[in-house]
Structures are given as C-alpha cells and as structure tokens.
C-alpha cells in the first residue's frame, strides 16, 4: 500500500514538473514572438548613434582637408541645389540659378529621377528634390551644395495648400486623358511623379475620379479636399512634411540613396529623443554648405546668393573669355 502511494505521489510530482516546464516553454516562445521594447530601444539607439557618428566623422575629415576654411566658400565645378519643397526653391531655380549659367551648362532635369551624365563636363547646375544622400552619386569633392529652408509650421501650411492644388490637377486628368497624352517626355514632367507630391496628393480627391458624378454642395469642403487637421495628422504627412526638411538635409528621406534610411526614420519616430542625433547631423551639413537661404528673409537671402555665387560665376566666365553677363541681377 505504501509503495503504491509513494509511486502515485512520484507520478503526481513528475506530472506537475512537466506541466510547469511546458508552461514555461510556452511563455518563453510567446515572449520571443513579440518585440521587446527595451531591446528595440537599444537596437535603435545603437543604429542611430552609429550612423550619426559616422556622418559627423566624415564631415570632420572633409573639413580637416580645408585648413584655412577658404574652400568652403569656393564654387566648385558642379553646383547642386538641394531643393527643399515649399521653401521658394522654384523661384530660386528659375529666376536666379538658371540665369547664372548658360543653357549648355544646365544638367538634365532630374526632379523625378536622376538624369546625369558625369562624362559631360559642361553639366554645372543640378537642381532636384533629392536629399543629401544623392551626393554619394556625384563627384563630391568637385560639388558645392546650396539650399533654402523655411519655418517648419509655415512649410506645413504651404504643403497643405499645394497638395490641394496638386489634387485638383489630378482630378482634371482622367485615365483616358492620360492615355491620349501618352508617355511623358523630359520637357513634360508631371508634379504627380515628383517627390514628395506623388505621395502627398489628396487620396480622397484622387479617389473621386473613379466615382460616378453626383450632385454636391460646393460649400461642403470635406467632400472635395482633405481638411487641414486630417492632413496634418495623416501618416504620410508625418513622414514627409513634419520633419521633412531635417530628414532631407540629413539624407534619410524615403527617397534616400542610404539603405539604412527607412530604419533610421522608424527609430527616431518610435523614440523621439533619438531625433537629436538627426538634427545634429542636419545642422552640421548646413554649416558645410556654400549657401543656405531662408524663405522668411527672401530678399536678403537672394542678395547673398547673387553676391556669393553669382560673382564667382561671373569671374569664372570672364577668365574663360566669356562675356556672359548676369543682367537679371544688375538691380542688386
């Protein structure tokens, strides 16, 4: 009897031990299937710090080659205009920059994709919406970079206004019209294909193209365009506009040539304090550029641009025996 009782207790203890072990294994497996927030925080911090540290080191090395700091202010063979959207960049490009160069010196239009033949030495002005990472595709040592930046809140409002305008353009283009137009040529570049507007056009307005025509109240604005609050809270706007110019100058937009860009943006979105590293990189990049303009100080910025860049181009042309004169800037 005692042996039977002892055997029963042994089997009971063994069963409880196996059950506890099985339960522990299930818990471990379940916890392993979900991300550990602390582990993710450590991974993100390591990634962002490593990237920022490498970028700062690269900039320090480049500036160390310029012993007296004079090279920073010298216009190199290629002038790259990093066009931050909604900062007045189109005016700069069309009214100022293009008038500083002859038509033979203008690089192919590259707002939708990079079209640059580095074997052509006359390509001297490149303007795109690309972020800073495009310099990995350019002869960096022979390239001067300029840009224009704007108060972030004003830029968000301007982006909303322009997104509504782009959506209105889209509504006028039915599929049959697009078929009649046929493939776009280089001169017929559409805003709908240009970053970031190809992501930001009002999806509600785009959706209306496929809806049957219905009577609508013209005062019912949400029926036609996305309300401002909805636009500001939209995930795509968080991604492309809120900190868009910082990401663009840092070189980590969703249009980046850097393979880690998406992961870095994810990390600074999940852990906002890591954004300080991105901001630090962006500020150092601005400090290393030939020229940085401010939309809020447009006239003063334009005067500095002409004085700093225009004069060097005019001097260079005179040395080459070219009498090309910067007539549009005579009033400055």
N, C-alpha and C positions, 0 to 999 in steps of 0.2 A: 504493500500500500504506500509506504513511504517512498519507494523507488518510483512508483507511478506519479506521485505528487511532485517529486523533485523533477522528473522528466517533463511534466506538464509546465512547471514553473520555468524550466530552462527554455522550452519551446516558446513560451509566452514572452520571456525576456528577449529571446532571439528575434521573434517577430516584431516586437516594439523597436528593437535596434535597427532592423532592416527598414521598417516603416519610416523611422526618423531619418535614416540615411537617404532613403528615396525622396522624402520631402525636402531635405537639404539640397539634393541634386536638382530638384525641380526649381527651387528658389534661385539657385545659382544660375541655372540655364535661363530663367526668366529675366533675372537682373542683367545678364550678359547680352540679352537681346535688345535692351534699351540703352541709350547712350547715358553715360554717367556725366551729369552736368559739370562736376568738378574736373573730371578728366577732359571734357570738351573745352573747358575754360583754359586748362593748362596747355592743351594742344594749340588752341587759337593764339594764346599769348606767345608761345614759342614760335609759331609761324609768323605772326605779325612783327615780333621783335627781330627775328632773323632777317625778314625782308627789309624792314626799315633800316636795320644796322648795315646791311649790305649796300643799300642805296646811298646812305649817308657816307659810307666808306668810299664808294665810287666817286661821289661828288667831292669829297675831301681830296682824293687822289688827283682829280681833274683840276681842282683849284690850286693844288700844290705845284702843278706844272706852270701856272701863271704867276711867276714870282713877284712881279710888281703890280699885278691886278689890272694891267692895261689891256690884255687880250679880251677880257670880258666885254669891253666897250668897243671892240673892233668888229666890224661887219665881216663875216666870213663869206665864202663862195656861195653858200646856199642860205637863204633867209626862210625859215619855217614859221608861219603864222599859226599858232595853236589857237584856233577859233573856238572859244567857249560860247555856246549858243546863248542868245538873248543878252549880249553884252555890247551890242553895237558893232560887232565884228564885220558884218556885211558892209557897213559904211566905210570902215577902215580899209577893207579889202578892195572894194570897188572904187572909192573916191581917193584914197591915199596910196596904198601899196601898189596897185596896178599901174598907177601913173608914175611911179618911181622907176619902173622897168620898161624896157621895150617889149613888144609883143613876142619877139624871139626868145626873150629871157623868162617868160612865164611857163611854169611847169604845167603839164596836162591837168585838167580839172579832176580832183580826187576826193570830192566830198562823199561820194557813195562807196568808192573803193580806191585804193592806192594805184595810181597810174603814173609811174615814174621810171624813166629810163636813165639810170645813172651814167650810162655811157655817153649821154648828151651833155656836154659841158656848159651849154647855154642855159640850162634849167637852173634859174636862180631864185625864183619865188614859188614856194609851195604853201597853199592855204587849205587846211582841212579841219573837220570836226574831230579828228583822231585825238586820242590822249597822248601823253608824253611818251608812252612806250613805243610810239612809231619811230622814235629816234634810233631804235635798235635796227630799223630797216634803212636808215640814212647814214651818210658819212658824217658821224657825229663831230669829229674833230674839225670838219670844214663847214659846220652848220651853226648859224646863230638862231636863237629862238626868241620870239616875242609873243605876247598875248595881251588880252584885255579881260579884266574881271569886274564883278558887279556885286552890290549889296545882295546877299542871298534872298532876302524877302522880296525885294523888287524883282529879282530874277524869277522867282516862283510865280509871281503875278503875271509877269511878261510871258512866261512859258505857258500859262493857262490861256491867256489871250491868243497866243499864236497857235496853240493846239486846237482851239475852237476854229480858227481861220483855216488851218490845215484840214480839219474835218469837213468844213464847208466845201473846200476844194474837192475833197474826196467824193462828197455827195453828188457833185456835178459830173463825175466820171463814172458812168455805168460800165458794165462789163463790155457791152457792145462798142462803146466809145473807145475803150482801151484796145479792143481788137482792131478797130479801124486805125488807131494810132500806130499799132504795130510796135516792134522793138524800139526802145529808146536809143537815140544817138547820143553822142557825147555832149552835144550842144543842148539837147532836150532833156536835161536831168530833172527828175521829179523830186520835190521835197519829200514825197512819200517813201522814197528809197534812201533818204539821208538820215544818219544817226543824229540825234535820238528820236526824231519825229516819226520815224517808221514804227517806233514802239509807243509813242505818246499820242498818236492821233486818237480822237474820241471814238472808242469802240462802239459806243451807243449810236453815234452818227453813222459810222460805217455799217452797223447792223441795219439801219433804216433803209439802206439801198436795196436790201433784199425783201423788204416788207411791202405789201400792197399799199397803194395810195389810199389814205384815209383822210377825211376832213380833220383838221387840227386847229386848236385855238392858238393863234400866233402869240398870245401872251403867256401860254403855258411853256415857259422856257425850258424846264427839265425834259420836256418831250422832244426838244431839239438838240440841246447841248448838255454836257455833264456839269452839274452845279459845282461852284468853286470848292466847297468843303469836300465833296465827293472826290474831286480831282486831287486835292491836297492829300487826302487820306489814301489814295489809290496806291497799291504796292509798286506799280511801275514808276510812279512819281517819286516815291521814297527812294527807289533805286537810282533814278536818273537825274532828279532835279534837286532834292533837298540838300544833298552834299555833292551834287554833280560836278561843280567846278573844282572842288577839292580833289575828288576822285580823278578828274580829267588831268589836272596838273600833276597829281601823284602818279598817274599812269595805270590806274586799276579799274577803269570802267568796264562795262560788259562788251565794249568794243576794243578791248586791250589786246596787245600782242604778248602780254605776260601770261603764262599759263596758270600761275597761281592767283590771278586777279579775282576770279569769282570766289575762291575760297577766302581770300583776304577780306573782300567786301562782306561776305557772310559773317566772318568773325567779328568785324567791327560793328556790324548790325546787331548781332547777338550780345556782344559785350561792348557797350558804347565807350567805356573808358579806354579801350584799345585804339579808338579813333584818334587819340592824341598823337600816336606814332605816325598815322597817315597825315595828319595836319602838319606835323614837324617836317616830314619829307616834302610835302607840297610847298611849305614856306621856304625851305632850302632851295627847291627848284626855282621858285620865283626869284629868289635872290641871285641865282646864277644866270638868269636870262638877260639878254641885251636890253630889253624894254618891257615894262609892264604898265598898261594903261588902266584907268578907272572910268567906268561909264558915268559915274556921278560927277566926274571932273573932265568932261569930254573935251572941251576946248583946250584946256591946259595940257591934257594928255596928247592931243593931236599936235600941239606946238612942239612938245618934247620929242614926239615921234619924228616929225619932219627935221628938227634940229639934229637929233642923234643919228637917225638912219638916212634921211634924205640927203643931208650934206655929204655923208660918206659915199653915197651912190654917185652924187654929182661930181665929187672929187675924183672918184674912180673913173667915171666916164671921160672926164677931161684928160686924165693921164693916158687914157686909151685913144685920145684924139676924137672922142665922140662929143659932138656939140648938143647932145640931147639935154634939153633944159627943163627943169621942174617948174614949168609955168603955173600949174594949178596951185602951187604953194607960195607964189610970189607975195600974197597978202599976209603971210606970216613973217 
